[in-house]
Amino acid sequence: MSRIIKKALLALLILLSPVASASEVSALRYWTAPDHTRLVFDVSASVSHKIFLMSNPQRIVIDLSDTKLKTAFAQPAKSHPLLSKIRSARRNSDDLRVVLDLKSTVKPKSFSLKPNKDYGNRLVVDLYDKKISATHKSKHSSKPKSVKSRNLRDVVVAIDAGHGGEDPGARGPRGTREKDVVFAIAKKLRDLVKREPGMRPVMIRSGDYYVGLRDRMKKARDAKADLFISIHADAFKQSSVRGASVYTLSRRGATSEAARWLAKSENAADLVGGVSLGDKDDLLASVLLDLSQAATQDASKKLASEVLNKLKGTGKLHKRHIQQAGFLVLKSPDIPSILVETAFISNPQEERNLRSKKYQAKLAKSILSGVRNYFAKSAPVGTRLAARKHTISRGDTLSHVANRYGVTTKDILAHNSLKSTVVRVGQVIDIPG
C-alpha cells in the first residue's frame, strides 16, 4: 500500500472518529454543616471550572467548560440558611453557567474527586459562611477564663459518628448506609452522656454532612475533650464475618503524627498536654510531644479495654483483644482516642441489629458503661468525677484520711478551705483528685 493511500486512510479515520462528547452534569447534591454548605456536582468526566463572586445581590457563579446539564436542579428549601435559588444557563454555546443566589457572603473552595465505588466523577464546592466562620473563629481563639481551684468542671466526651454527607461509608445487603446507623448510635450515646453526672457530650458532626478527618481531631481539641470516641460499622466481602472491635492508634501511626506536628508551625504553636511547643527548641519539643503521646496512648488502651469488656455483653466480638491501626482520627497527641467498629454491616443479621433502635441503644449503653469505668479510675484532675467525698467516722484523723486516698493533709486543708486539722464525726470533706 502506497504512502499516499495510507495517509488518506488515516485522515479518513480521524474524520470518522467520534468527537469527544461534552461532560454532563447529572445531579447536584448538597449538605449543610454548621459552618459551611457543601455542593457536589455529579459529572460524567472531570471538568475544568472557574468560580467568582458577585454582590448586590450576593451571588456565586460557577462556569463549567464544555459541559451540559442533563436535568434541572432541584431548588433549596426556603429555610436553607445560605442558598436562596439555583439557576443555570448555556454559555458560549459549549459551557454551562451555574448561578447560586445567596443569603449571606461566602468564601468558596472547590476541588475534584475521582470515581469510587459509590459515585463517579464529582466537582465539590464548599461555601463557607463568612459571618458564621468569623463567630466560630472568635469563639475558639478567645483566651479561657481563669477558674478558681474549687470550681470543678465536667469531663468532655467527643462523640464522632463516622462518614456523613456524600460519604455513606459501607452498605449492608439491604442497602443500609453506615453513616446513618452510626449517627443514630452516636445520638443515643450523646443522650446518655448528657444524663451522666459530671459528663458533657460534644458531637463532632450533628447532622448528615461530611467532616474532614483532621477537622474531626481539631473539633475535639477545640472543645477541650477529655476523650474521643469514633463510631463505625465494619464491612467485609464475606457476609459471614461478624462482631465488634475496638481500635487504638498504632505506634507507627503515632510516630508519623509526631513528625507532622513537629514539622508544622501551626501545630508547634498549639498546646499539647497543656504545654505550648511554639517557644521550645526542637529537642525539647520532641521530648514533650513524645511524653504526651505515650501518656495518651496508655490512656487510650485503658479506655479501649473497658469499652471492649462491656461490648462482650452486647453481642459477638470480632476480635477479643484491642486492635491497633493508623486511623487518622485517632492521632490527637493529647486526647485519649478509640475507634469502635460496632458490628459488620455486611453481615445480614448484624445489619438487622444495626437498624434496630433497641440494639443501637444497647450498643450506646455498653460504650457509656466502658467510659464510666474508665473515668472511675482515671478521671482528670479538676473535674467533678475526680472529686471524691469522705465522711469522717469515729477514730478518723485528717492524716489517716490523707494516707488512705494518697494525698497530703495540706492538699485536703487547701481544697476544703480548712484552717485546722481537727475534724468531727459526720463531717463530709472533699478529697482532691
Residue pairs with C-beta under 8 A, 6 or more apart in sequence:
22 66
22 67
22 68
22 94
23 43
23 44
23 45
23 46
23 47
23 64
23 66
23 67
23 68
24 43
24 44
24 67
24 68
24 69
24 70
25 41
25 42
25 43
25 64
25 67
25 68
25 69
25 70
25 96
26 42
26 43
26 44
26 70
26 71
27 41
27 42
27 70
27 71
28 39
28 40
28 41
28 42
28 73
28 74
28 86
29 39
29 40
29 42
29 166
30 37
30 38
30 39
30 40
30 76
30 83
31 37
31 38
31 164
31 165
31 166
31 207
31 208
31 209
31 210
32 80
32 81
32 82
32 207
32 209
33 165
33 205
33 207
33 209
33 210
33 211
34 132
34 136
34 206
35 128
35 129
35 132
35 133
35 136
36 126
36 127
36 128
36 129
36 132
36 133
37 80
37 81
37 82
37 83
37 126
37 127
37 129
38 124
38 125
38 126
38 127
38 165
38 166
38 209
38 210
39 100
39 124
39 125
39 126
39 127
40 122
40 123
40 124
40 125
40 166
41 64
41 122
41 123
41 124
41 125
42 119
42 120
42 121
42 122
43 64
43 67
43 120
43 121
43 122
43 123
44 120
44 121
45 121
46 112
46 114
46 121
47 64
47 65
47 66
47 67
47 112
47 121
47 123
48 64
48 65
49 62
49 63
49 64
49 65
49 110
49 123
50 62
50 63
51 60
51 61
51 62
51 63
51 108
51 110
51 125
52 60
52 61
53 59
53 60
53 61
53 105
53 106
53 108
54 60
54 61
55 105
57 101
57 102
58 101
58 102
58 103
58 104
58 105
58 106
59 99
59 100
59 101
59 102
60 99
60 100
60 102
60 106
60 108
60 127
61 97
61 98
61 99
61 100
62 97
62 98
62 99
62 100
62 110
62 125
63 91
63 95
63 96
63 97
63 98
64 95
64 96
64 97
64 98
64 123
65 94
65 95
66 94
66 95
67 95
67 96
68 90
68 96
69 88
69 96
72 88
73 86
73 88
73 98
74 86
75 85
75 86
76 83
76 84
76 85
76 86
80 103
81 103
81 104
81 129
82 102
82 103
82 104
82 106
82 127
82 129
83 100
83 101
83 102
83 103
84 101
84 102
84 103
85 100
85 101
86 98
86 99
86 100
86 101
87 98
87 99
87 100
87 101
88 96
88 97
88 98
88 99
89 96
89 97
89 99
90 96
90 97
91 97
100 127
102 127
104 129
104 130
104 131
105 129
105 130
105 131
106 127
106 128
106 129
106 130
107 127
107 128
107 130
107 133
108 125
108 126
108 127
108 128
109 125
109 126
109 128
110 123
110 124
110 125
110 126
111 123
111 124
112 121
112 122
112 123
112 124
113 119
113 121
113 122
113 123
113 124
114 121
115 121
118 168
119 166
122 166
124 166
140 222
147 153
149 382
149 414
149 415
150 415
150 417
152 382
152 383
152 384
152 386
152 387
153 382
153 383
153 384
154 198
154 199
154 200
154 383
154 384
155 198
155 199
155 200
155 226
155 227
155 375
155 379
155 380
155 383
155 384
155 385
156 200
156 201
156 202
156 223
156 224
156 225
156 226
156 227
157 193
157 199
157 200
157 201
157 202
157 225
157 226
157 227
157 229
157 371
158 201
158 202
158 204
158 219
158 220
158 223
158 225
158 227
158 228
158 229
158 335
159 186
159 189
159 190
159 193
159 201
159 202
159 203
159 204
159 229
159 231
160 186
160 204
160 205
160 216
160 220
160 228
160 229
160 230
160 231
160 329
161 179
161 182
161 183
161 185
161 186
161 187
161 203
161 204
161 205
161 231
162 169
162 178
162 179
162 182
162 230
162 231
162 232
162 233
163 169
163 178
163 179
163 182
163 210
163 232
164 179
164 183
164 205
164 207
164 208
164 209
164 210
164 211
165 179
165 208
165 209
165 210
166 210
167 179
167 210
168 177
168 178
168 179
168 180
169 177
169 178
169 179
169 182
169 232
169 233
170 178
170 233
170 234
170 235
170 345
170 346
171 177
171 178
171 235
171 345
172 345
172 346
172 348
172 351
172 354
173 239
173 346
173 348
173 351
174 348
174 351
174 355
176 345
176 351
176 354
176 355
178 232
178 233
178 235
178 345
179 208
180 208
181 233
181 342
181 345
181 354
181 355
181 360
182 231
182 232
182 233
182 342
183 205
183 208
184 357
184 360
185 231
185 342
185 360
185 363
185 364
186 203
186 231
187 203
188 360
188 361
188 363
188 364
189 201
189 229
189 231
189 364
189 367
189 368
190 201
190 203
191 364
192 364
192 365
192 368
193 199
193 200
193 201
193 368
193 371
194 200
194 201
196 368
196 372
197 384
198 375
198 379
198 383
198 384
198 385
199 371
199 375
199 385
202 219
202 220
202 223
202 225
204 211
204 216
204 219
204 220
205 211
211 219
213 328
213 329
214 328
216 230
216 329
217 228
217 328
217 329
217 331
217 332
217 335
220 228
220 332
220 335
220 337
221 270
221 332
221 334
221 335
225 335
226 335
226 336
226 380
226 383
227 303
227 335
227 336
227 337
227 371
227 374
228 329
228 330
228 332
228 335
228 336
228 337
228 338
229 307
229 337
229 338
229 339
229 340
229 367
229 371
230 327
230 329
230 330
230 337
230 338
230 339
230 340
231 339
231 340
231 342
231 367
232 339
232 340
232 341
232 342
233 341
233 342
233 343
233 344
233 345
233 354
234 245
234 318
234 341
234 342
234 343
234 344
234 345
234 346
235 344
235 345
235 346
236 344
236 346
237 346
238 346
239 346
239 347
239 348
240 347
241 318
241 344
241 346
241 347
242 316
242 318
242 343
242 344
242 347
242 349
242 350
243 315
243 316
243 317
243 318
243 319
243 343
243 344
244 311
244 314
244 315
244 316
244 317
244 318
244 340
244 341
244 342
244 343
245 317
245 318
245 319
245 323
245 340
245 341
246 304
246 307
246 308
246 311
246 322
246 323
246 338
246 339
246 340
246 341
247 304
247 322
247 323
247 324
247 325
247 327
247 330
247 338
247 339
247 340
247 341
248 297
248 300
248 301
248 304
248 322
248 323
248 324
248 330
248 337
248 338
248 339
249 257
249 297
249 300
249 324
249 325
249 326
249 327
249 330
249 331
249 337
250 324
250 325
250 326
251 297
251 324
252 326
253 325
253 326
253 327
253 330
253 331
254 293
254 297
254 331
254 333
256 326
257 293
257 331
257 333
258 286
258 289
258 290
258 293
258 333
260 267
261 267
261 268
261 272
261 277
261 289
261 333
262 268
262 277
262 282
262 285
262 286
262 289
265 278
267 277
268 277
268 278
268 285
269 276
269 277
269 278
270 276
270 277
270 278
271 334
272 288
272 289
272 292
272 333
272 334
273 288
273 291
273 292
273 295
273 296
273 333
273 334
274 334
275 288
275 292
277 285
277 288
277 289
280 288
289 333
292 333
292 334
293 333
296 332
296 333
296 334
296 335
296 336
296 337
299 336
299 378
300 330
300 336
300 337
300 338
301 322
302 336
302 374
302 377
302 378
303 336
303 338
303 370
303 371
303 374
304 322
304 338
305 322
306 370
306 371
306 373
306 374
307 338
307 340
307 366
307 367
307 370
307 371
307 374
308 317
308 320
308 321
308 322
308 370
309 370
309 373
310 366
310 367
310 369
310 370
310 373
311 317
311 340
311 363
311 366
311 367
311 370
313 366
314 362
314 363
314 366
315 343
315 350
315 353
318 341
318 344
325 339
327 339
329 337
329 339
330 337
330 338
330 339
331 337
340 367
342 354
342 363
343 350
343 353
343 354
344 350
345 351
345 354
353 359
354 360
375 385
376 385
379 385
379 386
379 433
380 386
380 433
381 432
381 433
382 433
383 433
386 432
386 433
387 430
387 431
387 432
387 433
388 405
388 430
388 431
388 433
389 428
389 429
389 430
389 431
390 401
390 404
390 405
390 428
390 429
390 431
391 426
391 427
391 428
392 401
392 423
392 424
392 425
392 426
392 427
392 428
392 429
393 425
394 425
396 423
396 425
397 421
397 423
398 409
398 412
398 413
398 421
398 423
399 409
399 421
401 412
401 429
401 431
402 408
402 409
402 411
402 412
405 431
407 431
407 432
409 421
411 432
412 418
412 429
412 430
412 431
412 432
413 419
413 421
415 430
415 431
415 432
416 429
416 430
418 429
423 429
